[in-house]
Amino acid sequence: MTARKPFHRLTTVLVSILVVVFSILLLGGWLIFKNEAPRPSRIVNQQGTTLMTKSQLISGQAVYERYGLTDYGTYLGNGSYLGPDYTAEALHHYLQGMDKYYAQKLYQKDFSDLTTVQKTGIKGQVKKEIRVNRYSKEDHELTLTAGQTAGFKYLLSYYRKDFINNPKQAGLPENMIKKQETDNFMTKGNKVNQLAGFFFWGAWLSSTNRPGRNFSYTNNWPYDLDAGNVMPAEAMLWTAISVAVLVAGVGIIIYFQRRYQFDMQSTYDGKAKDMPIVDPDRPITSSQRKTAKFFVIVMLLFLVQIMLGELMAHYYVENEFFGIPLQNIWPFNLAKTWHLQLAIFWIATTWLATGVYIVPRVYGREPKHQGALVDTLFGSLLIVVAGSMLGEWGDVLGLIKKQWWLFGHFGWEYLELGKFWQWLFIAGMLLWIVILWRGFIPAMRRKGKGVSSNRTRLVAMLFFGSVAIPAFYLASLFIMPNSHVTFADYWRWWIVHLWVEGIFESFAVILIGYLMVDMKLTTARSTVRALYFQIILLLGTGVVGMGHHYFWEGDHSIWLALGACFSALEVVPLCLLVWEAYTQYRIYRDSLVEFPYKGTFMFLVSTGIWNAVGAGALGFLINAPAINYFEHGTQWTAAHAHGSMAGVYGLFSIAIMLYVMRNISKKSFWTAKVEKWIKWACIALNVGLAGMVFATLMPVGYIQLKDALTNGYWHARLTSFYHQPLVSALMWGRMPWDLIFTAGVVILLVVITRAFFNLKPAENKKMAKDHETFDEQGD
C-alpha cells in the first residue's frame, strides 16, 4: 500500500472477495432451484384417483400465508415458536395414520392394542415404504401407496379437528380459518383440507429420499426415528471441519490484523493539551432539526414493540392475558408480526434519520429544499408503518379478503407486510438515497483547501453502504404467495440474514467509523483502513455463511459444507469488533477533558459486547450442523435472535440516536442528571436483555433440545411443552427481566421527548459559515 494509492490494494481485495462470495451464493442458489422438491401436478392413489392437485397445494400454502401461521408455528423449522412445527407434526401424524392402517389390515386391531413385536414390524414397514420416491418426472404425478393414502387421510382429519373444532389453540381465536372463503392464490374447496395438504407435502419431502440418494430433500430433517430421519454423517463431518476452520481462521485473521495494524488510531496521546476539542453545540440546519421527530416516533415504536413481546411471552404460559381474552383482538401471530416488523421499522428509521442529519455535515451546507424532502420521507414512513400494521390486523382477523397479499399479511417471517407496503417501503428508502445523494456526491467530488482524501473516502464508504440498504431489500420482490417454499426461503434469507445481518452490520461499522472521526477521536486514515478490513471480514464470511439457513429446507446438500465453514468464520469479525468497542471505550475513559457523548459511548460498548455474545457466541452455538439439526426452531434460536437483534442493532441504534439528539438540542438540556438517567437506561436495557436471554430463553431451549433428542423434534415443539412445571416457571420468571428492559425504554422515551422540546434553532447560513472554519484535525 503505497503513499500514492494508499487504499488501492484494500479496494482490490474487497471487490475480489465480494465477487467470489456472491458468485458462490448465486451458484448455490442455482443448484437449490435445480434440486428443489417437486410440486406434483397431482397426488394420486394407486388406483389413479386424485387426492390433491397442484392448485390445491398452492392454495393450502396461500392459506398458511394468509392467516399468518408462520408467526405462530413453523414450516421446515422457520417461523415462530409457540405453535408446532407443521412439517414435523404432519410427519408424525402421517406415520400414525399409516400405523393404524396396517394394524387393521394385518391384525384387525387398533395399533395401540398390538404387541411390541407387531408394532416394531409395522413401523419397519412404514419406514421403508415412505423412503421410496414415487414421483414421476414424466407425468409430474406423485403416487401414494394404500398405506400412504391412509396416512394422508388421517392427517386431513387431524387438522380438520385442530383448526375447526379446537378452541384451545394458545394465542389464536377459535375457528380462525374461513373454510370456504376463496381469495387470491386460492382455489375452491375446504381451506383447512388444502392447508393440511400443504403440510402433507412438507412431511413427504422431508421423509422421502431424493432420486438416487439415501437422504431426503431436507437432508433427513426433522429428527424422527419412526421416519428414518436421523442426522446424516455429513452433518457431523462438517461440524468437525468447521471448528478446525474457525481455529485456523482466528490465527490467520489475527495475523493480518496485527501485521498491517488495522486499528483505529487515536488522535491524541492521552495528555489533556493534545485532546482535540469536541464541540456538539455547533449550528444546525432545518433538515437536521427535523430529524428529532423521527426519533420520538422511534421510541414510541420501540415501546409498543417490547410490550407486544411481553404479550407474546404471556401466551406461552396461558391462552389469555390474566383472564382477558386478548387473543381475539391481538392473537399471537399478529403480536409476533408487529413485534418483528416494528423492530425493523424503528431500527431502520433511526438509521434513516441519522443519514439525514449527516448530509449537511459532509456537504457543509443545507441542500436546497432538503427540508421538504425530509418531511416527505417522514410522512411516507408513517404511512407504511400505520398502513401495513392495520392491513395485517385486518387480514389476520379476516376483514381483508381478496387482496390479502397486497394489503394484509404477506405470510413470510420478516416479510409480513403486504406487497403494496413493501413497494412503498422501498420507495421511501429510495427517497432517502436521493436525500443523501444531494449532499454526499458533491462532498465526494469536492477538492481544495482543508479537504482530506481520507475523509472523502470515508464519506464515499458511508454513501455506498447506505445505497446497499434499499438495494438488497429488492430481493423481497422475487417472492410471491405461490412461490415454491425453497425458492421463497432462499430469497427471504437475503432479507433476514444478508440484509439485516450483513448489510446492516456493514453500514453500522462504517457509521461507527464516521462517528469516531467526526468526534475527533480517531484519525481518518487509520479509520478507513480499519473499515476496509472489517467489511472484508464481515461480508467475506457472512455472505456465504448465510448458507447455514439452507441446511434443512429442501435445498442442495452442498450447503452443509459451505454454511458450516463460513458460519464458523462469522464469529471472528464479530469478536474483533469487541476489541474496537474496547478501544473506543479506552479513548473515552483515558480522556482528561469533559466528553459530551458519554451516552453514545456506553451504548456503543454494549453493542460490541452483544456482537460477540449474542450474534457471535450464540450464533456459533446453534449454527453448527450437528447442533442445528436438533435445535432448529427451538428457544435457543430465539435467544440468538434477541441477543443479536436487540443487543446489536437495537443498542447501536440508540447510540446513534443519542449522538444526533445531543447535536441538535440545546447544551443546557444535557445536565448531569440527564446523563445519569441515560446511564441507568443503558444498564436497565443490558440487564433486562441478559436476564431474558440467559435466565429464560437459554434454559428453556436446553430443556427443549433435550426433549427433541429424547422424543423426536415434533414432540419438543408441542404447545404442551410450555405447560410443564419447570418450563412454565422459567417462562413466568421472564417477567422481571421484561419489566427491567421496559423501564430502560421508558427512561429513554422521556429523555428523547424532553430533548425534542429543547431543540436548537435552525441556522442554515450560520452552519455553512461554521463549516468553513471547522478544522480537519485527525486526518
Secondary structure, DSSP 8 states (H G I E B T S, - for coil): --SSSTTHHHHHHHHHHHHHHHHHHHHHHHHHHHS-----SEEE-TT--EEEEHHHHHHHHHHHHHTTGGGTSEETTEE-SSS-BHHHHHHHHHHHHHHHHHHHHHHSS-GGGS-HHHHHHHHHHHHHHHHS--EETTTTEEE--HHHHHHHHHHHHHHHIIIII-TT-TTS-TT-S-TT---TT--SS-HHHHHHHHHHHHHHHHHSB-TTSSSBTTTT-S-BGGGTB---HHHHHHHHHHHHHHHHHHHHHHHHHHHTT-S--BSS-S-GGGS--------B-HHHHHHHHHHHHHHHHHHHHHHHHHHHHHHTT-SSBTTB-GGGTS-HHHHHHHHHHHHHHHHHHHHHHHHHHHHHHHHSS--TTHHHHHHHHHHHHHHHHHHHHHHHHHHHTT---TTHHHHSEEEETTEEE-HHHHHHHHHHHHHHHHHHHHHHHHHHH--STT--HHHHHHHHHHHHHHHHHHHHHGGGGG--TTS-HHHHHHHHHIIIIIIIIIIHHHHHHHHHHHHHHHTTSB-HHHHHHHHHHHHHHHHHHHHHHGGGGGTTSS--THHHHHHHHHHHHHHHHHHHHHHHHHHHHHHHHH--S--S-HHHHHHHHHHHHHIIIIIIIHHHHHHSHHHHHHHTTSHHHHHHHHHHIIIIIIHHHHHHHHHHHHHHB-GGG--HHHHHHHHHHHHHHHHHHHHIIIIIIHHHHHHHHHHHHHH-HHHHTSGGGGGSHHHHHHHHTTHHHHHHHHHHHHHHHHHHHHHHTTB--B-HHHHHHHHHH---TT-
